[in-house]
Amino acid sequence: MMNTHRRRLDRVMLTRMLNSMAQIILEDPYITGKELARKLGYADEKAVYYWTLRSSYKGLTGFKRAVLSGQYRIQDTIAREPRQRYGRVPIIAGFRDGREPLLSGETITVVGVPTVQWAWRYPGPPVGPFLPDDVLLLGYWPAPDPATWCVAQQQDTNHHQIRLIIGIKDDARLLDPTLMNIDAQSWPRYTIHQLIRSF
């Protein structure tokens, strides 16, 4: 009876530790063993390897692969955010006319915005709440939820700018927030889900 209870406690403790490690890995997929140990409160990275070797994973690299591929899912023994998304999205380098955006080869970690597909460093000018060098998290148009802002493409050009969406569904119009007039020469390409500003 005592051994059964001890095995159950060991299993619960192992699950909690792996869950904590998985949460940190999802927030920073490139984290090292030393950094992970520090975030878990250990002085030495050997503790991280101890827990991964006690599981069925071959060290930290195998565990990270399992977490990032979705093979290891965080168990219900710790609190979690059910509708959150932790991952990396590509950064847009530019736009191609009527096709997918051009990618820079870099990525950015995104937390809690499940419909985001790309990140774009806005080149300017200042428009509404958006400033040059803000990172905008973009998704496909139309958005699953009502959107307020979008990146629109001017007709017959490859010029992209930020526009305010007014109205709903078929009555939606694009407003140039600088001139405060309707922009009938552009069409929405991407929904803006979030703005990230670094100071």
N, C-alpha and C positions, 0 to 999 in steps of 0.2 A: 504493500500500500504506500509506504514511504517513497519507494523508488518510482512508482507511477506518478505520484505527486511531484517529485523532483524533476522527472522527465518532462512533465507538462509545463512546469515553471521554466525549465530550460528552453523548451520550444517557444513559449510565449516571449521570453527574453530575446531569443534569436530573431523572432519575427519582428519585434519592436525595433531592434537594432538595424535589421535589414530595411525596414520601412523608413527609419530615420535617414539611413544612408541613401536610399533611393530618392527620397524627397530632395535631398541636397544635390544629388547627381542630376535630377531633372531640372533644378534651378541653374546648375552650372555643369554642363556635360564634360567640360574640359578640366574639372577639378582634379588635383593630384591627391595621392594617398596621404601626404603630409597635411595638405589643406583640409581634407576631409576629416582626418583625425582631430585636427584643431577645432573644427566646427562641432565635432561630437564631444569635445571636452577631454580628449586624450592627449597626453604629452608625446606619444610616440605613434608612428603610423603602423607599427606591428599589430596594434589592436584592430585596425581596419582589416588587415589580412587575416587575422585570427577569425573574425566573424564571417568573412567570405569563405574561408576554407572550411568552417564548421557547416556551411550550407553546401549545396550541390554545385556551386560555381567554382571555377578554377581561378581563384584570386580576384583581385579588384577589376582587372580588365574584363574578365568573363562576366562579372556581376554588372559592370557598367553596360556591356553589350546587351545583357538581358533586360536591364531597366529601359535603355533607350530604344530597344526594338519592341518593347511592350510584352516581352515574354515574362518578365517579373512585374507584377502589378502590386501596388501598395495594398496591404491587407487592411481589414476593418478594425484592427486593434488600436490604431491611432486616428486622430481626427484628420480629415482630408476635405478638400474642396471639390465636390463632385462634378461641377461643370467647368472646371478650369482646364486650361491647356498649357503645358510647359514644353517648350521646344524652341528650336531655332528656325528663323525664316530668312530667306535670302534678301540681300539689299539690292535695290534697283540702281543700275548705273545710268539708265536712260530708257527711252520709249521707242518702240517700232510702231509704225503706222498700222493700226488695226490688228496687231498681233500681241503676243505675250511680251512683257517688258524685257529689256536687256538686263542681265544680271551682272553684278560686279565680281562675283566669286566670294564675297564676304557674307557673313550671316550675323544676326543679332538674336539674343535670347528674348523670347516673348512669354509673358506670364499672364494667364487669365483672359485672353482674347481669342476664343476658339475659331473665329471666322477670318483671322488675319492670314494673308498669303505672302505679303511682301512688306519690306520697310523701304522708305524713300527719304533721303536727306533733301529736304525742300530747298531749292536754290534761291528762292525769293521772287519777287519783292514781298514786303510785309502785306498780308491780307487777313483781315479779321483778326482772330487770335493767333495766326500762324506767322512765324518769323523765319528769316533765312537761317539755315542749318538746323531747324527743327526736324526731328525724325518723325515721319508720319507712317502709321501702321495701316496698310491698305488691304482691301479685300475685293473680291469680284463685285461688279455691278450687275444687278441691283442687290442691295443688302437684304438679308433675311429680316432685319428689324428696320423700322423707320430710320433714315439717316438724315443728317442735317448738312453735312459737307461732303464734297466729292472732288476728285481730280477729273477734270473734263478736258477733252481734246477739241481743238478748233477744227472746223470743217476744212478740208483740203490742205491741211498743214499737219505737222507732227508736233505742234506747240501744245503743251499741257499746262493748265493753270487750275487754281483752286476756285471752286464756285460754291455758293450757298444754294441749297435746294429748298425751294418754297412750294407749297402745295403737296398733294399726295398722289401716288400712283399715276394714272394717265393725265392728271392735271398738273403734274410736277413741272416746274420751270427752274432754270438756272439763273441765279442772280449774280451779277458781278458786284461783289461787296465794296469795291473801291469806288466805282462810278454810280452804284446803286441803281443800275438799270438791268433789264432782262437781257441775257445773253442768248440770242437765238442762233448764233453762229457756232455754238459748241454743243457737244453731247457728252454725257457722263461716261467715264471709263472705269473708275475705281471708287469705291466707298472709303472714306477716311474713318477708321474706327477709333484711333487714339493718336494723341500727340505726345511725343517725348521730347522734353527740352533739357539740354545739358548746359549748365552754367560754368 
